[in-house]
């Protein structure tokens, strides 16, 4: 059981100058809150209430803001070391204050990781360190490690080794022995804990990864700030399946192939209107294998969807915010066809969403499986429990996570 989180927050943050000439980077304001506050609240959501923050540069500003943590429902303690210390030296100095197993975080990264899965993987693998790793298929940043299955085979802080295929984003569950191991080997000459420990554990086969497809957000450099602001300012997002959720399904083994075949289900337009009036973003995600099977073209699908949008706007004054579709056949093995969550992750990146605070509504097991894979709250509709009723209950309960 991990009961403690350790946040590294001592560096100068030179890539965030001139802000960091006057403040530590973790205090950069995002939507009116210092970035570090989002991390503290997320750690509390993980069920961890004991937080140790390792400080150096402008430590007083962080301490004065967070205090003992009681205002945030946690207990916060601090270990302060000289500004020039690196992550290795800070961890070694704080070792007497650190639990036998702990959650390790960077102060400038935020990602809605699956913490339960991370803990489970740590235990199952008997790992010394279980890293959270962003798969980085979109080349959001440069890779710094090589994965083979769940094992990290190479960790390269310089990001220059060939074949690297993932990015360490923090959120690592660690066995404290990794600190005492370094100390016993006289590792104090290296500034970087990661550069010292991770390659060695990779060679020993004791460094594992839990991979996330969910993009992470940061205040580590200026080029990330606009996306980070967008991420934390998003409205609630509701994903809707199409056939059987908002419109009548075609007969079995058939498809909606022309605009005149698209018929709204009773109450579906009102459900969308209610969501939009509540301030939600509404996105359609639909499998359309008829394209691959030659039953309709993407141009015809666009006409169907434009008619759908026009009818919705005529009767409610609103349009769907976006439409994602999978054109592939069932046998093609794509990442976008539900039950795979590829369309949800595409929307995540396009809109900087937090999928763990989104809702997916659909009528099929594949919809629900896709939503759960992405961390969404999922609602299954039926002929008797339709979209309108589901949305009314959702809004009445105030069950959004935002």
LINKA-V552973 format. One record per backbone hydrogen bond with DSSP energy under -0.5 kcal/mol. NH is the residue of the N-H (numbers start at 1). CO is the residue of the C=O. E is the energy in kcal/mol with one decimal. If there is no record, write none. Layout:
nh:NH co:CO e:E
nh:NH co:CO e:E
//
This chain:
nh:3 co:1 e:-0.6
nh:3 co:101 e:-0.5
nh:5 co:50 e:-2.3
nh:6 co:103 e:-3.5
nh:7 co:52 e:-2.5
nh:8 co:6 e:-0.5
nh:8 co:105 e:-2.5
nh:9 co:7 e:-0.7
nh:9 co:54 e:-2.5
nh:16 co:13 e:-2.0
nh:17 co:14 e:-1.4
nh:19 co:16 e:-1.0
nh:20 co:16 e:-1.1
nh:21 co:18 e:-1.7
nh:22 co:19 e:-1.7
nh:23 co:19 e:-1.4
nh:27 co:24 e:-2.0
nh:28 co:25 e:-2.0
nh:30 co:33 e:-3.5
nh:33 co:30 e:-1.6
nh:35 co:28 e:-1.9
nh:36 co:26 e:-2.5
nh:37 co:34 e:-1.7
nh:38 co:34 e:-0.7
nh:38 co:35 e:-1.0
nh:39 co:35 e:-1.1
nh:40 co:36 e:-2.2
nh:41 co:37 e:-2.4
nh:42 co:38 e:-2.1
nh:43 co:39 e:-2.6
nh:44 co:40 e:-2.0
nh:45 co:41 e:-1.9
nh:46 co:42 e:-1.6
nh:47 co:44 e:-1.6
nh:48 co:43 e:-1.9
nh:50 co:3 e:-0.9
nh:51 co:49 e:-0.6
nh:51 co:75 e:-2.9
nh:52 co:5 e:-3.0
nh:53 co:77 e:-2.4
nh:54 co:7 e:-3.0
nh:54 co:52 e:-0.5
nh:55 co:53 e:-0.7
nh:55 co:79 e:-2.3
nh:56 co:9 e:-0.6
nh:57 co:10 e:-2.3
nh:59 co:56 e:-1.0
nh:61 co:58 e:-0.7
nh:62 co:58 e:-0.9
nh:63 co:59 e:-2.4
nh:64 co:60 e:-2.9
nh:65 co:61 e:-1.5
nh:66 co:62 e:-2.6
nh:67 co:63 e:-2.7
nh:69 co:66 e:-1.8
nh:72 co:69 e:-1.9
nh:73 co:70 e:-1.2
nh:74 co:69 e:-2.1
nh:75 co:49 e:-3.4
nh:76 co:68 e:-2.7
nh:76 co:74 e:-0.5
nh:77 co:51 e:-2.5
nh:79 co:53 e:-2.0
nh:81 co:55 e:-2.4
nh:85 co:82 e:-1.7
nh:88 co:191 e:-1.6
nh:90 co:86 e:-2.2
nh:91 co:87 e:-2.1
nh:92 co:88 e:-2.5
nh:93 co:89 e:-2.2
nh:94 co:90 e:-1.9
nh:95 co:91 e:-0.7
nh:95 co:92 e:-0.7
nh:97 co:94 e:-2.6
nh:98 co:94 e:-0.5
nh:98 co:95 e:-1.5
nh:102 co:174 e:-2.0
nh:103 co:4 e:-2.6
nh:104 co:102 e:-0.5
nh:104 co:172 e:-3.6
nh:105 co:6 e:-2.5
nh:107 co:8 e:-1.5
nh:109 co:106 e:-0.7
nh:110 co:217 e:-2.9
nh:113 co:111 e:-2.6
nh:115 co:113 e:-1.4
nh:118 co:114 e:-2.3
nh:119 co:115 e:-2.5
nh:120 co:116 e:-2.3
nh:121 co:117 e:-2.8
nh:122 co:118 e:-2.1
nh:123 co:119 e:-2.1
nh:124 co:120 e:-2.8
nh:125 co:121 e:-2.6
nh:126 co:122 e:-0.6
nh:126 co:123 e:-0.6
nh:127 co:122 e:-1.5
nh:128 co:206 e:-1.7
nh:129 co:206 e:-1.4
nh:130 co:173 e:-2.7
nh:131 co:129 e:-0.6
nh:131 co:208 e:-3.2
nh:132 co:170 e:-1.2
nh:133 co:131 e:-0.5
nh:133 co:210 e:-2.3
nh:134 co:167 e:-2.7
nh:135 co:212 e:-2.1
nh:139 co:136 e:-1.5
nh:144 co:166 e:-2.5
nh:145 co:166 e:-1.4
nh:146 co:154 e:-2.6
nh:147 co:145 e:-0.5
nh:148 co:151 e:-2.6
nh:151 co:148 e:-1.7
nh:152 co:207 e:-2.8
nh:153 co:146 e:-2.7
nh:153 co:151 e:-0.8
nh:154 co:146 e:-1.3
nh:156 co:144 e:-2.9
nh:157 co:155 e:-0.5
nh:159 co:156 e:-1.6
nh:164 co:161 e:-0.8
nh:165 co:145 e:-2.4
nh:166 co:145 e:-0.8
nh:167 co:134 e:-1.9
nh:169 co:132 e:-2.1
nh:169 co:170 e:-0.5
nh:172 co:104 e:-2.2
nh:173 co:130 e:-2.1
nh:174 co:102 e:-2.9
nh:174 co:172 e:-0.5
nh:175 co:128 e:-2.8
nh:176 co:100 e:-3.1
nh:178 co:175 e:-2.3
nh:179 co:176 e:-1.8
nh:180 co:176 e:-1.5
nh:181 co:177 e:-2.5
nh:182 co:178 e:-1.2
nh:183 co:179 e:-2.3
nh:184 co:180 e:-2.4
nh:185 co:181 e:-1.0
nh:185 co:182 e:-0.6
nh:186 co:183 e:-1.3
nh:187 co:182 e:-2.0
nh:189 co:186 e:-0.6
nh:190 co:187 e:-1.5
nh:193 co:191 e:-0.6
nh:196 co:192 e:-1.3
nh:197 co:193 e:-3.2
nh:198 co:194 e:-1.5
nh:199 co:194 e:-0.6
nh:200 co:196 e:-0.5
nh:201 co:197 e:-2.6
nh:202 co:198 e:-2.5
nh:203 co:199 e:-2.1
nh:204 co:200 e:-1.7
nh:205 co:201 e:-0.7
nh:205 co:202 e:-0.9
nh:206 co:201 e:-2.7
nh:207 co:201 e:-0.6
nh:208 co:129 e:-2.4
nh:208 co:206 e:-0.6
nh:209 co:150 e:-2.8
nh:210 co:131 e:-3.0
nh:211 co:209 e:-0.6
nh:212 co:133 e:-2.9
nh:217 co:110 e:-3.1
nh:219 co:108 e:-1.9
nh:222 co:15 e:-0.8
nh:224 co:221 e:-1.4
nh:225 co:222 e:-1.1
nh:226 co:222 e:-0.5
nh:228 co:224 e:-2.2
nh:229 co:225 e:-2.7
nh:230 co:226 e:-2.0
nh:231 co:227 e:-2.5
nh:232 co:228 e:-1.9
nh:233 co:229 e:-0.8
nh:233 co:230 e:-0.7
nh:234 co:231 e:-0.8
nh:238 co:281 e:-3.1
nh:239 co:237 e:-0.5
nh:239 co:359 e:-3.6
nh:240 co:283 e:-2.9
nh:241 co:361 e:-2.4
nh:244 co:247 e:-2.9
nh:245 co:242 e:-2.4
nh:246 co:242 e:-2.7
nh:247 co:242 e:-1.3
nh:248 co:263 e:-2.7
nh:254 co:251 e:-2.1
nh:257 co:255 e:-1.0
nh:261 co:258 e:-1.7
nh:262 co:259 e:-1.5
nh:263 co:261 e:-0.7
nh:265 co:246 e:-2.4
nh:268 co:265 e:-2.1
nh:269 co:265 e:-0.5
nh:271 co:267 e:-2.0
nh:272 co:268 e:-2.1
nh:273 co:269 e:-2.5
nh:274 co:270 e:-2.5
nh:275 co:271 e:-2.0
nh:276 co:272 e:-2.6
nh:277 co:273 e:-2.7
nh:278 co:274 e:-1.4
nh:279 co:276 e:-1.6
nh:280 co:275 e:-2.5
nh:281 co:236 e:-3.2
nh:283 co:238 e:-2.4
nh:284 co:322 e:-2.5
nh:285 co:240 e:-2.6
nh:286 co:324 e:-2.2
nh:288 co:326 e:-3.0
nh:291 co:288 e:-1.6
nh:292 co:327 e:-0.8
nh:293 co:289 e:-1.7
nh:294 co:291 e:-1.5
nh:295 co:290 e:-2.9
nh:296 co:290 e:-1.1
nh:301 co:297 e:-2.4
nh:302 co:298 e:-2.1
nh:303 co:299 e:-1.6
nh:304 co:300 e:-2.4
nh:305 co:301 e:-2.5
nh:306 co:302 e:-2.1
nh:307 co:303 e:-2.3
nh:308 co:304 e:-2.2
nh:309 co:305 e:-2.4
nh:310 co:306 e:-2.6
nh:311 co:307 e:-2.7
nh:312 co:308 e:-2.2
nh:313 co:309 e:-2.8
nh:314 co:310 e:-2.5
nh:315 co:311 e:-2.0
nh:316 co:312 e:-2.1
nh:317 co:312 e:-0.6
nh:317 co:313 e:-1.6
nh:318 co:312 e:-0.7
nh:321 co:282 e:-2.4
nh:322 co:282 e:-0.9
nh:324 co:284 e:-2.9
nh:326 co:286 e:-2.1
nh:327 co:325 e:-0.6
nh:332 co:329 e:-1.5
nh:333 co:330 e:-0.5
nh:340 co:337 e:-2.6
nh:342 co:335 e:-1.8
nh:343 co:336 e:-0.6
nh:344 co:341 e:-0.5
nh:345 co:341 e:-2.1
nh:346 co:342 e:-2.2
nh:347 co:343 e:-2.1
nh:348 co:344 e:-2.2
nh:349 co:345 e:-2.0
nh:350 co:346 e:-2.3
nh:351 co:347 e:-2.6
nh:352 co:348 e:-1.0
nh:353 co:348 e:-1.6
nh:355 co:353 e:-0.7
nh:357 co:354 e:-1.9
nh:358 co:355 e:-1.4
nh:359 co:237 e:-2.3
nh:360 co:377 e:-3.0
nh:361 co:239 e:-2.7
nh:362 co:379 e:-2.1
nh:367 co:364 e:-0.5
nh:368 co:364 e:-1.8
nh:369 co:365 e:-2.6
nh:370 co:366 e:-2.1
nh:371 co:367 e:-2.4
nh:372 co:368 e:-2.6
nh:373 co:369 e:-2.2
nh:374 co:370 e:-1.3
nh:375 co:372 e:-1.1
nh:376 co:371 e:-2.6
nh:377 co:358 e:-2.6
nh:379 co:360 e:-2.4
nh:381 co:362 e:-2.5
nh:381 co:379 e:-0.5
nh:382 co:385 e:-2.2
nh:386 co:384 e:-0.7
nh:390 co:386 e:-2.4
nh:391 co:387 e:-2.7
nh:392 co:388 e:-2.6
nh:393 co:389 e:-2.3
nh:394 co:390 e:-2.2
nh:395 co:391 e:-2.7
nh:396 co:392 e:-2.4
nh:397 co:393 e:-2.3
nh:398 co:394 e:-0.9
nh:399 co:394 e:-1.5
//
